[in-house]
Amino acid sequence: MYAFYSLLVYIIYTFFKRKPGVEPREGAVRETHKQNQASSRKEMIEGSAKFPDEDLWLEFEEIDCSSDSDGVSGSEDEAGSSAQGSHFSEDISSPLTEFLALKQDTAAGVSVPGHAAPPTDKVMSPLLTVTSHLITFLEHYSQMQRLQGKAQEYRAQLRREERRRRKQLRVLHGAYRQRVRDKMSLIESLETVISEQQGVLEKLQRGAMFPLYPSPQLSHVGVHKLVESIGVLQAERAQLKEEISGLRQNVEVKEQEKHHLTSDLHKQVEELKEIIRERELELSELRLEMGVTDSEKRLQNLSLENQSLKESLVVTQGLLDKLATMSTQPSTLIVKENEDLRSKVHHLETSLQEKMEQLVHTKGQVDTLQWRKEDEIRHLDEKIHRLQFSLENEKRKPPEVQYITKTLEVESPAILKSLTEAEARNRLLVDQVSVQGEKCQKLEEQLRRSEDLTTSLSAKILAYETEIGNLKEGLLQEIYQLEAQKEEAIREASQCSEQHLENVRDQLSGVQTRLALLQPFLKRMKTDYNSLRSQVRDFSQFYELSIHEARKQICRAATNVSETNRDLLQRYQREVQLRKRYHNQLVELKGNIRVLCRLRPQEESREQDSPITTDVNDDTRLAVLYKGKEKAFELDKVFFPQASQDEVFLEIEPVIMSCMNGYNVCIFAYGQTGSGKTYTMEGTAEDPGINYRGLQALYREMEARKGLWEYTVRMSMVEIYNEVIRDLLSKEPLEKLDVKLNPDGSGQLHVPGLTSTEVTSFRHIKKLLCLGRKNRATFCTNMNERSSRSHALLTITISGRDLTTETVTTGKLNLVDLAGSERVWKSGAEGERLKEAQNINKSLLALGEVIQALRAKQGHVPFRNSKLTYLLQDSLGKGNKTVMMVQVSPLEGNIGETVCSLNFAQRVCKVELGPASRKVENGAGKADL
Ligand SMILES: Nc1ncnc2c1ncn2[C@@H]1O[C@H](COP(=O)(O)OP(=O)(O)OP(=O)(O)O)[C@@H](O)[C@H]1O
């Protein structure tokens, strides 16, 4: 008895002294286990004591082997955990099995045949009972760990399956998109076919609109084309139907296969369930035998759940494989593909639903398991307390027992720790299961969406198919209608043509009768025609002779005309020369400086007695009643107030025209402000003055001389204000210019920077005149004031070339609108007005001095005393032609200024410039003639 207890204590000691953190290596453990087995067996054999239950040993060995293999086949973590579990189980199996065997033998009191009966103790001590319970619990715990390892393996498999399924789904989606694209292209091709058919139909309709006109061939061709295309479409449709039926058969076959697979799977599941049931029975038996706790049941439940999960995974995998194989099959028809997809989606949905249900069930089970485990832990705690209590009672027992009790006290926290770890693992499992459920839900949603898309697409396809069918029916109906219309049209056309033929026959018979009547007339006409032909022949001969004679006469007349022309040309040239000579003599007779006076008419509203009287019979005299005395003036010509612009111009025209022959001419208007200077020179738009009319006359003459003379005309316009020259044709009219001697040494004057524009036509001149007027207006706010105080000078330079004699003439025409000659400075003006008045007076005084010098025939003429005289130097001096237009106001109030102006004019009248000279240049060089 003592020996037995000693052995028992030794075994427990050897088992419990190994702590979980310092377990021996696997190989070492296995070796120890084998050695223990070997030694125990050896001992048994040597002691001629066969082991009481060899089958039980074998079972334990199998468990060890399976746990080893599981640890190798799982993933790295799982392998680690399973390996750990196997170590633990292996670690405890050898001493425990031995002890269990011994305990069973002891409890049963069975003697092994052939062996000596072991020493028996009929009464089991409490320590032995507790120890046996603990060992049983540890065994169950190790089994639970193994099952957990297997569950982890299943989870890994589940993950792998999930990944594979996702991949397959991606592939399926890609294939599905491709099929949709193919479907769209098919629909487009069908639409193009329909549009072509519609086009053909429209053509046919057009042909039917004009049945009487020649288009039956076109209608025939169109109908034939339409019928052919419809036949092709029908053939295509039949082919498509055949393909669809074939594909449906394939689908049915696949469905049957799927059904078989499902039934096989169900069978397998049933078998597995049967096996599980058997295992459950075995376990329940074991539990009854060994007093197993509820943890075994839970472990069984877990294993069952895992098994069901595995089965569902297998089912899903099979479905996915089938889907993959179906997706790889070549398909051309959309309908079939859609059906396949629909069925697959349905299967997937059902499998997912099953899985979801299983997962929910598993989750519930796990929750209940957790709850039960907590209860179990509580029970274990109570048991431990009871054990502690019993151990307290056993304190008075031998020291070995006390040692065991202490060991149990030490080891119980470790057991509790392992239990909490197991609980944590269970929680982890629950979390993973919930994550899996979410993934399954997402997949389910994706599948639902794809199914919706598939249904919508299939609906569209059906709609297209129905539309195509309707169109075909409509086309066929229209074809029938067209054929009917065509037949009707042919019938009508044949009726019309028959009627027309009858009409034509009638007309032909009428024409034949008329021809018979016209036969004698035709014979007569033939004779007339022959006579006419002979006459025409005679006439053509006569005509040729006449033409020949006329040509001769024309040639003779041409020779006579050329001789006459030469004579006429010579006479014309002589006439021109004479005209020029007489003109010059006339101008000279009139005087090369001529003073004309123009009386401004009174305004109708302010008409009053004028102090100026004229003689109607003598247009060279006028008298002014000034300060009670009548003062008489004799000038070259006096224009009465009623004199028109044209009259004034006719008087001046010969002088203006002389510039075309190379004379320098200067025409200036002189007089007080408001006396009509600008009116005379510029005039108005309706009644232009000397400037406009003179330039117009020059261009008229130039036109008349075209072919004999060639002219170049240049134009410039300046304003002299306060002794400052400004270019009125410049782009920068505010620039101040100055008169200088020409640097070429000719002694001529020129204004550097002055714009001298070559004029191409009279219209061009008009534009330039407008520009000059506009620029002058920009200088002042009050145009009348400004024009009254500034001189405006328009210069035209005309270079002419006689094309017959190559003589070149250069003439210059200066047209000057002078500033008002009133004596403002005498009226006490100040400031700017005084300066203006002084400058005006200076230039007019300089003009008077120049005229005085010319009159006195002085050697020096002071042209440079003012800008005005400087500019007019080459036109005012000797050999030039000058016209002074004295403008006189008829008003009593202006009488003083009138007298002054007339006095100045009188002085100018007495100036003798001598005969004018022409600026002519011929082959020998320049000359003044
Ligand atoms: N012969 C005429 N017939 C009709 N109206 C005339 C005649 N002469 C001048 N006038 C008118 O008299 C007014 C003053 O004439 P104008 O402006 O030509 O005078 P002016 O001497 O040029 O003055 P200023 O020196 O201020 O420029 C204008 O309205 C003009 O139409």
The ligand as an SDF file (V2000), in Angstrom:
LIG
                    3D

 31 33  0  0  0  0  0  0  0  0999 V2000
  -19.7400  138.6670 -100.3520 N   0  0  0  0  0  0  0  0  0  0  0  0
  -20.3890  138.1020  -99.3210 C   0  0  0  0  0  0  0  0  0  0  0  0
  -21.6280  137.6210  -99.5290 N   0  0  0  0  0  0  0  0  0  0  0  0
  -22.3030  137.0800  -98.5110 C   0  0  0  0  0  0  0  0  0  0  0  0
  -21.8500  136.9720  -97.2270 N   0  0  0  0  0  0  0  0  0  0  0  0
  -20.6160  137.4580  -96.9720 C   0  0  0  0  0  0  0  0  0  0  0  0
  -19.8370  138.0370  -97.9890 C   0  0  0  0  0  0  0  0  0  0  0  0
  -18.6780  138.4230  -97.4380 N   0  0  0  0  0  0  0  0  0  0  0  0
  -18.7380  138.0730  -96.1410 C   0  0  0  0  0  0  0  0  0  0  0  0
  -19.8920  137.4940  -95.8580 N   0  0  0  0  0  0  0  0  0  0  0  0
  -20.3280  136.9620  -94.5340 C   0  0  0  0  0  0  0  0  0  0  0  0
  -19.8020  137.8260  -93.5430 O   0  0  0  0  0  0  0  0  0  0  0  0
  -19.3400  137.1350  -92.4230 C   0  0  0  0  0  0  0  0  0  0  0  0
  -17.9130  137.4240  -92.1280 C   0  0  0  0  0  0  0  0  0  0  0  0
  -17.1690  137.0400  -93.1770 O   0  0  0  0  0  0  0  0  0  0  0  0
  -15.6880  136.4100  -93.0250 P   0  0  0  0  0  0  0  0  0  0  0  0
  -15.6320  135.4800  -91.9020 O   0  0  0  0  0  0  0  0  0  0  0  0
  -15.3050  135.8670  -94.3310 O   0  0  0  0  0  0  0  0  0  0  0  0
  -14.8870  137.6800  -92.6700 O   0  0  0  0  0  0  0  0  0  0  0  0
  -13.3110  137.7370  -92.3820 P   0  0  0  0  0  0  0  0  0  0  0  0
  -12.8240  138.9670  -92.8900 O   0  0  0  0  0  0  0  0  0  0  0  0
  -12.6950  136.5070  -92.9030 O   0  0  0  0  0  0  0  0  0  0  0  0
  -13.2370  137.7430  -90.8310 O   0  0  0  0  0  0  0  0  0  0  0  0
  -12.0030  137.2410  -89.9560 P   0  0  0  0  0  0  0  0  0  0  0  0
  -10.8690  138.1360  -90.2600 O   0  0  0  0  0  0  0  0  0  0  0  0
  -12.5300  137.3970  -88.6000 O   0  0  0  0  0  0  0  0  0  0  0  0
  -11.7820  135.9050  -90.3810 O   0  0  0  0  0  0  0  0  0  0  0  0
  -19.5220  135.6510  -92.7330 C   0  0  0  0  0  0  0  0  0  0  0  0
  -20.6780  135.2080  -92.1520 O   0  0  0  0  0  0  0  0  0  0  0  0
  -19.6920  135.6200  -94.2330 C   0  0  0  0  0  0  0  0  0  0  0  0
  -20.5330  134.5780  -94.6600 O   0  0  0  0  0  0  0  0  0  0  0  0
  1  2  1  0
  2  3  1  0
  2  7  2  0
  3  4  2  0
  4  5  1  0
  5  6  2  0
  6  7  1  0
  6 10  1  0
  7  8  1  0
  8  9  2  0
  9 10  1  0
 10 11  1  0
 11 12  1  0
 11 30  1  0
 12 13  1  0
 13 14  1  0
 13 28  1  0
 14 15  1  0
 15 16  1  0
 16 17  2  0
 16 18  1  0
 16 19  1  0
 19 20  1  0
 20 21  2  0
 20 22  1  0
 20 23  1  0
 23 24  1  0
 24 25  2  0
 24 26  1  0
 24 27  1  0
 28 29  1  0
 28 30  1  0
 30 31  1  0
M  END
$$$$
